[in-house]
């Protein structure tokens, strides 16, 4: 019924959500890693700000002996910009704080004034802005698709000085009251800096939306590395929780086991740390077993010619005499026959992680067939294989 179908769909969603609660992969980005990102981020911000448009603005000032002067500054654009000092810090629970100090901006634009009701004048202007400081907190979270999303959380900006130089018209006269324009322009710039930076941050999101969180591994499998939760931000590092699950291509069937909870050790001496739980390799085993990759035929021509052990009745008959009798029940053994082994995994291989030890448990069944002269296969025996392999201290000691 429709009611039953709806319940089944809801139950499937709840099961999938339960299985994806814990990540399969954790990535820790430390302060060292952020420092590298700061260099790239500041360079990108610098190029973005160079193309920023400063809005026109106007005002009125009473200047002695001229009287009331109306002015307007238009077509203001950046011709040079420098961000010589910057730093980046983590704000626990909030995001990343980017601080820029002692920045400078060279601007160029047009001016127009009106005074004594009838006198109008115009020309060009240059502005040198010094001592620009910006403190911007960038919030980072996961969107509904598991991709990163950035936003402006808090911002402050200040400008130490803005010096205006008028050109054209009676510029010698207007330079006498440029200090009024300096003050107005400095306040206007302080008001505009945070919106400009916020826009630069917002412009990142369309690019972040295009990030691919699904990568093809081979013709059988692909891996999803979307975020299962928003980044965890603490004082020493940012921790990213990624799904890290393998799927059969074109068929996203959740693995029939949950991802275990695990944590990274409290380390922050390197730029980046990457950790896997057993869920990721075990989901790979589940996927490849579903695809039939863990089942295969083995023939003698697949064994190196230098090997003294051949896949034939003579070799196996030495260990199992019954093989030579059963391979040709209707005729005496006159020459060795080739064998073919068909092996398949009884269960998904299981990977276990323990401190400094990785263990792989695998079980398989291998059936041996004798290849008859007419090409038919005669079953001979079945081998049940149980394998356990452990590797100690498999960490990369270079890190």
N, C-alpha and C positions, 0 to 999 in steps of 0.2 A: 504494500500500500504506500500512498504518498507519505503518510505519517511515519511508517517504518523507514522509508528511504531517507526522509529528513533526519530521523534519529541516527541512522547509520552514517550519514554524511557528517553530522555534528560530532558523533563519537570518533570518527576518523580524524577530524580536525583536532579534537582534544588530545588524542593519542599522539598525533604528529607534534603538537605543541609541547606535550610532556617530554617527548624524546629529544626535542631541540632546545630544552631549557638550558642544558649545559653545553659549553663549546667543545669542539674537538681540537681546536688549535687556539693557542694564546700567543699574542705578540706583545712584548713590552718595549716601549720606546722610552729611553731614559733621557736625562737632561743633555747628555752628549749627543744623542740622536736628534733632539730638538734643536741643538745648536747648529747642526748641519742643515736642518730644515729651515732655521732662521735665515741662513745665508741665501737659500733659494727663495724663501718667502719675501725677504726684503728686496731682492733683485726684481721679483715679479711685481711687488707693490710699487717700486720705483718707476717701472715702465708704465704701470697703470696710471699713476698719479700724473705722469708727464702729459697724458692725453686728457686730463680732467679739465672741464670747463668751469671757470669761475663766473658766477652770476653777475650781471650788471647791478650796480647800486648807485644811489644818489642821496643828496642831503643838502642842508642849508647851514651856513655859518655866517656870523657877523664878524667882519674883518675891518679893523681900522686902518686907513681912513676910507676904505671903499664902501663900507656898509654891509648890507646883507648880500651874500653870494650864494647862488644856487649852482650846484655842480652835479655832474653825472659822469661816471666812469663806465665805459662799455668795451666790449670785445677784449676782455682781460684773458690772457692765456699764458701758460707757463712756457718759458723758453729754456730754463735750466732748473734742475732740482737735485739736491744732494742729501743723502741720509747717512752721514758719516758714523753715527753712533746708534746702536740698537742692541736690545737684549730681549730674551724671551724667558718667561717663567711660567710655572704651572700654578694654577689657582685650584686647590683641591675642591672637587665637587662641582666646579664651574666650567673651567676651560683653560685656555692658554692666553697669557697676557703678553702682548708685544709692546715694547716701549721703544720709542724713537726720540732722541734728544739732539740738540744742536744742529738740526736740519736747516737748510737754507733753500730759498726759492727766488728765482729771478722771473719777474712778470713783465709783460708788455701789454699796452692797451691804448685806448683813446680817451680823451677828456673833453668835456664841454662845460662852459660856465656862462652864467647870466647874472648881471648886476646892474644896479641903477635902472632897473626895469627894461631898458632898451639895449644895453650893450651885451653882445654875445661874442664868445670867442671859443676856439677849439684847437686841438692839436693831439699829439701823442704823449705817452708817458712811459717811464720805466720805474719798476718797483723792486727794491731789494729787501727781501724778508729774511731775517736772521733770528736765531734762537727759537726755532719752531720745535715744540715738544708734543708728542702724541703718546697717550697710553690707551691701548685698545685691548679689551678682553674678548676673545673669540670662543664662543660656545660650540662644542662639537658633540653631535649625537647621531644616533642611527635612525634613518627614516624607515618607513613601513616595509621597504624592500631590502633592508640590511645594508644600505649604502650610507657613507658618511654625509652629514649635512652640517654646514657651518652657518653661524649667525653672529651678529654683533651683540654682545651682552652688556658692555659698559665702555664708555669712551670719554676721554677728556683731552683737551688741546689748549695750548697757549703759545703766544707769539711774543718774543721779547721786543722786536722792533720791526717796523715797516717804513722804509724811506722811499718817498716818491720824488721823482724828478720829471718836471714838465718840459716838453719840447714843442716849439711852434707857437704862433700867436704871441701874446704878451706873456710868455712863459716866465720871464724874469720877474714879473709882478706876482704871478701866481705862486712861484716858488717861495715867496715871502710868507704865505700862509699854508704852505704844504704840511706844517705840523698838525693842522686840523684834519687834513686828509689822511696823514699817517695814522692818526689815532682811529679814525673811522674805518680805514682799510684794515688795520690790525684786528679790530673787533670783528669785522666781516670775515676775515680769513679764519679766525678762531672758531667762528660759528659754522664755517663751511667744511673745515677739515674732517670732523667726525662723520658727517654724512658722506663725504667722498670716500673715506676709508671703509665705512659700512657698505657702500655700494660696491667697492672692490671685493669685499668679502662675499656679498650676495652674488656677485658675478661668477664666483667659483662654483656655486651649486649646480648650474646647468652642466658644467663639465664633470662634476662629481656624479651627476645622475647617469652619465654615459659610461661610468666605470663598469667593467664586466666583472661580475662576481661568480661566474661559471666558466671553468676552463676545461677544454677537452684534453683528456690524458692519452687516449688511443681510440681505436675504432669500437671499443667495448664500453669505455667508462669516461665519465667527466666528474670533476670535483667542484663542489660549491663552497665558497669561502666568504659568504655574506656575514655581516655582524649579527649575532643573536641578541645583543643588547648594546646600549650606548657605552662608549668608552668609560672606563673607570679611571678617574684622574686623582692622583695623590701627589704629595710633594716631590717624591723622587722620580715618578714615572707615569706614563699613560699605558694602561693595559687594554688591549683590544681582544674581544672574545669573538672568534670566527667559528662558523659552523663546521667546516672541515669534513664534510661528508661526501663519499663517493656515491654516484648513481649510475645506473645503466643509461646509456645515451637514449634520449627520447622517452624514458620511462622512469619517473622519479618515485620509486617505491622506497619508503622509509625503512631503514634497517630494523629488524625485529628485536633490537636491544637498545637500551638507553645509553646516552653518553655519561660517563662517570664524572663526578666533580673532581677537579684537581686545581692546584694553584702553583704559581711560579715561586721559586725561592726569592727571598728578599735580597736581591742583588741589583746594583745599578752602576757597575764599573764600566760596562761595555755600552755601545750605542744602542744595540737592539738584542732582544732575546726572543727565541721562537721555541715553543714547546708543543708537543703532540700528546694527546691522551691515546689510550688503546682504541678508542672509538674510531679514529680515522683509519688506521690500517685494518681494523676488523670490518669496517663498512666496505673497504676495498675487497676483502676476502669474500664478503657476502655478494657483492656485485659481480666479481669475476666467476664465482661459482654459479650464479644465476645465468651468466652468459655462456656457460659450458667451457670456459677456458681451462678450468682445472681438470678437465677430462681429455684424454689424448690416447692415440694409438702409438706404440713404440715398435719399430721394426729394426732388423739387424743393420740395415744400411744407415741408420741414425747413430750407430755406435762407431766410434773411431776405429779405423783399421788396425791401429797399433794395440788395441785392447786384446788381451789373451782370452777374455771371456766373450763368447759370441751368443747371440740370441738364437740358439738352435737346440734341437733335441739332444744332441751329443753333449753339449755343455751342461744342460739341466739334468740329463740322464745320469750324469756322474753323481749328482747330489740326490736326485729322486729317480731311482731305477724304473719306477712305474711309468715314467714319461715315455720311455722308449717302447714300452709295451702297448700303451694306450694311443700312441700317435698314429699307428697303422695296425689296427686290430685284425685286419683280414690278410696281412702279409708280413713276413719277417722283416726286421729292420736291416736294410741293405745300405742305406746312406743317411746321413743326418738330414733332418728337415728344419726349415726355418720356422721360427716361432714369431708370433705377434702378441704383444701385451696391450691390453686395454685397461687403462688406469683411470679411476675417477674418485673424486673426494667424497667420502661418506658425509662429512660435515664441513661447515665453513672453518677454515683455519682460524685459530684463536691466538691473538697476540696479547701478552701480559707484560706490563711495565711494573717493575719494583725498583727500589733504590739501586742504581748502578747496574741493573740486570734487565735484559729483555728476553722473554721466553716466547717461542713460537710452538704451539701444539697443532699437529696436523694428523689426520687419519685418512687413509685411502684404501681402496680395494683394487687389486690388479688381477685380471683374469688372463691366463695364458692360452693361446690357441695355436694348434699346429696347422701350418698351411699345406693342404693336400695338393697333389700334382694337378688336379683340376681347378685349383684356386679356392676351393671351399675351406672353411675353418672348422677345426675340430677342437672343442674345449678340452683342456687338459687338467688345469688346477687353478685354484683361487688363492691369492695371497692377501691377507689383511695386514696392512702396514700402519704402524703407529710411530710417529716421529715427534721428538721433542728436542728443540735446539735452543740453547741459551747462550747469550753473549753478554759478558760482563764488561762494565766500564766502557760503554759504547759512545760516551760523550766525546765531542770534538775538543781535545785538550788545547787546541790553538786559541780557543776562546777563553 
